[in-house]
Amino acid sequence: MYSESDKKFHCNNCNKVIETGEKCWMKWSLPPSHFHTQTMPSLALRYENAPMICSECAKQDLRFSEF
């Protein structure tokens, strides 16, 4: 998730700050066509407020349907 207060992305599970270049899991809609790019700019992620899970939490046994 994106936090407006500190202008950073945080893990939805542990609230850890997700740094630039860090691997994470996120839930977002795929583009309508395979010809569109598969990367989303940070502004689109901020607007959508996509749920994110850091790499440490992804290693745990979590119910990802809750995010």
C-alpha positions as CSV (number, residue, x, y, z in Angstrom):
1,M,0.0,0.0,0.0
2,Y,1.1,3.6,-0.5
3,S,1.2,5.8,2.5
4,E,0.4,9.5,1.9
5,S,2.0,10.5,5.2
6,D,5.6,9.5,4.4
7,K,5.2,9.1,0.6
8,K,6.4,5.5,0.6
9,F,5.1,2.0,-0.2
10,H,4.6,-0.3,2.8
11,C,3.9,-4.0,3.2
12,N,0.2,-4.7,3.9
13,N,1.1,-7.4,6.4
14,C,4.0,-6.1,8.5
15,N,4.0,-2.4,7.4
16,K,7.7,-2.5,6.5
17,V,8.8,0.1,4.0
18,I,9.3,-1.4,0.5
19,E,12.5,0.1,-0.9
20,T,13.3,0.8,-4.5
21,G,14.4,-2.4,-6.3
22,E,13.2,-4.7,-3.6
23,K,11.2,-7.8,-4.7
24,C,7.6,-7.8,-3.5
25,W,4.3,-9.3,-4.4
26,M,1.4,-7.1,-5.4
27,K,-2.2,-7.5,-6.4
28,W,-3.1,-5.4,-9.5
29,S,-5.2,-5.8,-12.6
30,L,-3.4,-7.1,-15.7
31,P,-3.4,-4.9,-18.7
32,P,-6.3,-5.6,-21.2
33,S,-3.9,-6.9,-23.9
34,H,-0.6,-8.8,-23.9
35,F,0.8,-6.1,-26.1
36,H,0.7,-3.6,-23.2
37,T,3.5,-3.3,-20.8
38,Q,3.5,-5.5,-17.7
39,T,5.2,-2.9,-15.5
40,M,3.2,-0.2,-13.7
41,P,4.6,3.2,-13.0
42,S,4.7,4.2,-9.3
43,L,2.1,6.9,-9.9
44,A,-0.4,4.3,-11.2
45,L,0.3,2.1,-8.1
46,R,-0.2,5.1,-5.8
47,Y,-3.5,5.9,-7.5
48,E,-4.7,2.3,-7.4
49,N,-3.3,1.8,-3.9
50,A,-2.4,-1.7,-4.8
51,P,-1.9,-4.2,-1.9
52,M,1.7,-5.2,-1.5
53,I,3.5,-7.9,0.4
54,C,7.3,-7.7,1.1
55,S,9.6,-10.6,0.3
56,E,9.9,-11.6,3.9
57,C,6.2,-11.9,4.4
58,A,5.8,-13.7,1.1
59,K,8.0,-16.5,2.6
60,Q,5.5,-17.0,5.4
61,D,2.3,-19.0,5.1
62,L,-0.2,-16.2,4.6
63,R,-3.7,-16.2,3.2
64,F,-3.1,-13.9,0.2
65,S,-6.9,-13.8,-0.5
66,E,-7.1,-11.4,2.5
67,F,-5.0,-8.8,0.7
